[in-house]
Structure formats: structure tokens, C-alpha cells
Amino acid sequence: FIAIAQDEAVVLADQGELPQAANKLKELDNWITTNNATWNDEAIAERSVELQSTAATLETRGLDKKGRKELRSSSYQTRSQQKSYSSSSSN
């Protein structure tokens, strides 16, 4: 879910749909914040702050190369972690 939302935000930003891209990240942040009330994970809380910052930047300036790369990298890392978890839990 997280990786997909980040990828969708990048695509929307690339299409010039900055408000929609920012909303996608805000929705993701809300989901993370809600679920982290149960998880209470500091790394996830930090990710939430990063998403808020990226969403604010998207609304005002768009997505620069660095921001785009960071979102894509985060999406890739999330997918890798999910695959790793899926592989280890199926053994």
C-alpha cells in the first residue's frame, strides 16, 4: 500500500497534478499515523514527518529531481522489505 501510494504520487506530480499528488501523500500519511498508534514505531513516525514535508513541498514547488528520487527510492525499499518479509514468513 505504501509503495503504491508513493508511486502514484510521483506519477501525478510528473503529470503536473500537484494538488492530487500532495493529497495522495497526505492520505498515506493519515493511514500511517492511524496505524502507528497501534504499532508505536519511531521509524514509522519519522516517515510520517517526511511525507508531510514532501506533501507541503509538492503543493508549493512541485517535485524536483531529488524529491522524486527520494520517493522512488523509498517505494523501492518498501517493496523490497515486503518481499523479504513475505519470503521469510512463508518458510
PyMOL commands that place a pseudoatom at each C-alpha (Angstrom):
pseudoatom trace, name=CA, resn=PHE, resi=1, chain=A, elem=C, hetatm=0, pos=[0.000, 0.000, 0.000]
pseudoatom trace, name=CA, resn=ILE, resi=2, chain=A, elem=C, hetatm=0, pos=[2.736, 2.482, 0.950]
pseudoatom trace, name=CA, resn=ALA, resi=3, chain=A, elem=C, hetatm=0, pos=[4.871, 1.841, -2.132]
pseudoatom trace, name=CA, resn=ILE, resi=4, chain=A, elem=C, hetatm=0, pos=[1.871, 2.031, -4.444]
pseudoatom trace, name=CA, resn=ALA, resi=5, chain=A, elem=C, hetatm=0, pos=[0.731, 5.363, -2.977]
pseudoatom trace, name=CA, resn=GLN, resi=6, chain=A, elem=C, hetatm=0, pos=[4.230, 6.813, -3.321]
pseudoatom trace, name=CA, resn=ASP, resi=7, chain=A, elem=C, hetatm=0, pos=[4.470, 5.650, -6.937]
pseudoatom trace, name=CA, resn=GLU, resi=8, chain=A, elem=C, hetatm=0, pos=[1.061, 7.144, -7.689]
pseudoatom trace, name=CA, resn=ALA, resi=9, chain=A, elem=C, hetatm=0, pos=[2.131, 10.473, -6.156]
pseudoatom trace, name=CA, resn=VAL, resi=10, chain=A, elem=C, hetatm=0, pos=[5.217, 10.569, -8.384]
pseudoatom trace, name=CA, resn=VAL, resi=11, chain=A, elem=C, hetatm=0, pos=[3.148, 9.837, -11.491]
pseudoatom trace, name=CA, resn=LEU, resi=12, chain=A, elem=C, hetatm=0, pos=[0.639, 12.550, -10.578]
pseudoatom trace, name=CA, resn=ALA, resi=13, chain=A, elem=C, hetatm=0, pos=[3.445, 15.049, -9.944]
pseudoatom trace, name=CA, resn=ASP, resi=14, chain=A, elem=C, hetatm=0, pos=[5.069, 14.130, -13.269]
pseudoatom trace, name=CA, resn=GLN, resi=15, chain=A, elem=C, hetatm=0, pos=[1.732, 14.860, -14.954]
pseudoatom trace, name=CA, resn=GLY, resi=16, chain=A, elem=C, hetatm=0, pos=[1.575, 18.269, -13.287]
pseudoatom trace, name=CA, resn=GLU, resi=17, chain=A, elem=C, hetatm=0, pos=[-1.243, 17.224, -10.959]
pseudoatom trace, name=CA, resn=LEU, resi=18, chain=A, elem=C, hetatm=0, pos=[0.473, 18.675, -7.885]
pseudoatom trace, name=CA, resn=PRO, resi=19, chain=A, elem=C, hetatm=0, pos=[-2.570, 19.044, -5.613]
pseudoatom trace, name=CA, resn=GLN, resi=20, chain=A, elem=C, hetatm=0, pos=[-3.603, 15.441, -6.305]
pseudoatom trace, name=CA, resn=ALA, resi=21, chain=A, elem=C, hetatm=0, pos=[-0.048, 14.201, -5.712]
pseudoatom trace, name=CA, resn=ALA, resi=22, chain=A, elem=C, hetatm=0, pos=[0.120, 16.080, -2.419]
pseudoatom trace, name=CA, resn=ASN, resi=23, chain=A, elem=C, hetatm=0, pos=[-3.280, 14.665, -1.409]
pseudoatom trace, name=CA, resn=LYS, resi=24, chain=A, elem=C, hetatm=0, pos=[-2.070, 11.146, -2.185]
pseudoatom trace, name=CA, resn=LEU, resi=25, chain=A, elem=C, hetatm=0, pos=[0.858, 11.652, 0.213]
pseudoatom trace, name=CA, resn=LYS, resi=26, chain=A, elem=C, hetatm=0, pos=[-1.425, 13.199, 2.843]
pseudoatom trace, name=CA, resn=GLU, resi=27, chain=A, elem=C, hetatm=0, pos=[-3.754, 10.195, 2.610]
pseudoatom trace, name=CA, resn=LEU, resi=28, chain=A, elem=C, hetatm=0, pos=[-0.764, 7.907, 3.018]
pseudoatom trace, name=CA, resn=ASP, resi=29, chain=A, elem=C, hetatm=0, pos=[0.446, 9.938, 5.995]
pseudoatom trace, name=CA, resn=ASN, resi=30, chain=A, elem=C, hetatm=0, pos=[-3.007, 9.703, 7.612]
pseudoatom trace, name=CA, resn=TRP, resi=31, chain=A, elem=C, hetatm=0, pos=[-3.037, 5.942, 7.111]
pseudoatom trace, name=CA, resn=ILE, resi=32, chain=A, elem=C, hetatm=0, pos=[0.455, 5.599, 8.578]
pseudoatom trace, name=CA, resn=THR, resi=33, chain=A, elem=C, hetatm=0, pos=[-0.366, 7.847, 11.537]
pseudoatom trace, name=CA, resn=THR, resi=34, chain=A, elem=C, hetatm=0, pos=[-3.566, 5.949, 12.299]
pseudoatom trace, name=CA, resn=ASN, resi=35, chain=A, elem=C, hetatm=0, pos=[-1.859, 2.564, 12.154]
pseudoatom trace, name=CA, resn=ASN, resi=36, chain=A, elem=C, hetatm=0, pos=[1.221, 3.733, 14.007]
pseudoatom trace, name=CA, resn=ALA, resi=37, chain=A, elem=C, hetatm=0, pos=[-0.993, 4.460, 17.010]
pseudoatom trace, name=CA, resn=THR, resi=38, chain=A, elem=C, hetatm=0, pos=[-1.046, 0.658, 17.334]
pseudoatom trace, name=CA, resn=TRP, resi=39, chain=A, elem=C, hetatm=0, pos=[2.497, -0.048, 16.137]
pseudoatom trace, name=CA, resn=ASN, resi=40, chain=A, elem=C, hetatm=0, pos=[4.168, 2.805, 18.049]
pseudoatom trace, name=CA, resn=ASP, resi=41, chain=A, elem=C, hetatm=0, pos=[7.217, 2.582, 15.788]
pseudoatom trace, name=CA, resn=GLU, resi=42, chain=A, elem=C, hetatm=0, pos=[9.620, 5.539, 15.852]
pseudoatom trace, name=CA, resn=ALA, resi=43, chain=A, elem=C, hetatm=0, pos=[10.902, 4.887, 12.318]
pseudoatom trace, name=CA, resn=ILE, resi=44, chain=A, elem=C, hetatm=0, pos=[7.354, 4.937, 11.001]
pseudoatom trace, name=CA, resn=ALA, resi=45, chain=A, elem=C, hetatm=0, pos=[6.681, 8.179, 12.866]
pseudoatom trace, name=CA, resn=GLU, resi=46, chain=A, elem=C, hetatm=0, pos=[9.763, 9.688, 11.187]
pseudoatom trace, name=CA, resn=ARG, resi=47, chain=A, elem=C, hetatm=0, pos=[8.482, 8.523, 7.795]
pseudoatom trace, name=CA, resn=SER, resi=48, chain=A, elem=C, hetatm=0, pos=[5.220, 10.294, 8.534]
pseudoatom trace, name=CA, resn=VAL, resi=49, chain=A, elem=C, hetatm=0, pos=[7.073, 13.564, 9.120]
pseudoatom trace, name=CA, resn=GLU, resi=50, chain=A, elem=C, hetatm=0, pos=[8.937, 13.096, 5.824]
pseudoatom trace, name=CA, resn=LEU, resi=51, chain=A, elem=C, hetatm=0, pos=[5.659, 12.537, 3.969]
pseudoatom trace, name=CA, resn=GLN, resi=52, chain=A, elem=C, hetatm=0, pos=[4.164, 15.689, 5.480]
pseudoatom trace, name=CA, resn=SER, resi=53, chain=A, elem=C, hetatm=0, pos=[7.191, 17.679, 4.361]
pseudoatom trace, name=CA, resn=THR, resi=54, chain=A, elem=C, hetatm=0, pos=[7.144, 16.207, 0.852]
pseudoatom trace, name=CA, resn=ALA, resi=55, chain=A, elem=C, hetatm=0, pos=[3.403, 16.887, 0.513]
pseudoatom trace, name=CA, resn=ALA, resi=56, chain=A, elem=C, hetatm=0, pos=[3.906, 20.519, 1.558]
pseudoatom trace, name=CA, resn=THR, resi=57, chain=A, elem=C, hetatm=0, pos=[6.749, 20.904, -0.932]
pseudoatom trace, name=CA, resn=LEU, resi=58, chain=A, elem=C, hetatm=0, pos=[4.638, 19.374, -3.698]
pseudoatom trace, name=CA, resn=GLU, resi=59, chain=A, elem=C, hetatm=0, pos=[1.873, 21.873, -3.066]
pseudoatom trace, name=CA, resn=THR, resi=60, chain=A, elem=C, hetatm=0, pos=[4.170, 24.884, -3.240]
pseudoatom trace, name=CA, resn=ARG, resi=61, chain=A, elem=C, hetatm=0, pos=[7.008, 23.986, -5.606]
pseudoatom trace, name=CA, resn=GLY, resi=62, chain=A, elem=C, hetatm=0, pos=[6.328, 20.660, -7.221]
pseudoatom trace, name=CA, resn=LEU, resi=63, chain=A, elem=C, hetatm=0, pos=[8.605, 17.646, -7.186]
pseudoatom trace, name=CA, resn=ASP, resi=64, chain=A, elem=C, hetatm=0, pos=[12.242, 18.289, -8.008]
pseudoatom trace, name=CA, resn=LYS, resi=65, chain=A, elem=C, hetatm=0, pos=[14.667, 15.581, -9.099]
pseudoatom trace, name=CA, resn=LYS, resi=66, chain=A, elem=C, hetatm=0, pos=[15.891, 14.984, -5.553]
pseudoatom trace, name=CA, resn=GLY, resi=67, chain=A, elem=C, hetatm=0, pos=[12.366, 14.665, -4.141]
pseudoatom trace, name=CA, resn=ARG, resi=68, chain=A, elem=C, hetatm=0, pos=[11.327, 12.375, -6.973]
pseudoatom trace, name=CA, resn=LYS, resi=69, chain=A, elem=C, hetatm=0, pos=[14.376, 10.193, -6.413]
pseudoatom trace, name=CA, resn=GLU, resi=70, chain=A, elem=C, hetatm=0, pos=[13.692, 10.026, -2.665]
pseudoatom trace, name=CA, resn=LEU, resi=71, chain=A, elem=C, hetatm=0, pos=[10.078, 8.948, -3.202]
pseudoatom trace, name=CA, resn=ARG, resi=72, chain=A, elem=C, hetatm=0, pos=[11.077, 6.339, -5.777]
pseudoatom trace, name=CA, resn=SER, resi=73, chain=A, elem=C, hetatm=0, pos=[13.853, 5.064, -3.506]
pseudoatom trace, name=CA, resn=SER, resi=74, chain=A, elem=C, hetatm=0, pos=[11.504, 4.835, -0.547]
pseudoatom trace, name=CA, resn=SER, resi=75, chain=A, elem=C, hetatm=0, pos=[8.969, 2.988, -2.670]
pseudoatom trace, name=CA, resn=TYR, resi=76, chain=A, elem=C, hetatm=0, pos=[11.636, 0.527, -3.829]
pseudoatom trace, name=CA, resn=GLN, resi=77, chain=A, elem=C, hetatm=0, pos=[12.841, -0.049, -0.262]
pseudoatom trace, name=CA, resn=THR, resi=78, chain=A, elem=C, hetatm=0, pos=[9.293, -0.647, 0.937]
pseudoatom trace, name=CA, resn=ARG, resi=79, chain=A, elem=C, hetatm=0, pos=[8.680, -3.168, -1.827]
pseudoatom trace, name=CA, resn=SER, resi=80, chain=A, elem=C, hetatm=0, pos=[11.964, -4.943, -1.033]
pseudoatom trace, name=CA, resn=GLN, resi=81, chain=A, elem=C, hetatm=0, pos=[11.108, -5.133, 2.651]
pseudoatom trace, name=CA, resn=GLN, resi=82, chain=A, elem=C, hetatm=0, pos=[7.659, -6.506, 1.878]
pseudoatom trace, name=CA, resn=LYS, resi=83, chain=A, elem=C, hetatm=0, pos=[9.104, -9.156, -0.435]
pseudoatom trace, name=CA, resn=SER, resi=84, chain=A, elem=C, hetatm=0, pos=[11.693, -10.091, 2.177]
pseudoatom trace, name=CA, resn=TYR, resi=85, chain=A, elem=C, hetatm=0, pos=[9.023, -10.359, 4.859]
pseudoatom trace, name=CA, resn=SER, resi=86, chain=A, elem=C, hetatm=0, pos=[6.766, -12.415, 2.595]
pseudoatom trace, name=CA, resn=SER, resi=87, chain=A, elem=C, hetatm=0, pos=[9.600, -14.808, 1.748]
pseudoatom trace, name=CA, resn=SER, resi=88, chain=A, elem=C, hetatm=0, pos=[10.665, -15.294, 5.355]
pseudoatom trace, name=CA, resn=SER, resi=89, chain=A, elem=C, hetatm=0, pos=[7.124, -15.725, 6.684]
pseudoatom trace, name=CA, resn=SER, resi=90, chain=A, elem=C, hetatm=0, pos=[6.263, -18.371, 4.079]
pseudoatom trace, name=CA, resn=ASN, resi=91, chain=A, elem=C, hetatm=0, pos=[9.195, -20.576, 5.130]
for i in range(1, 91): cmd.bond("trace and resi %d" % i, "trace and resi %d" % (i + 1))
show_as sticks, trace
zoom trace
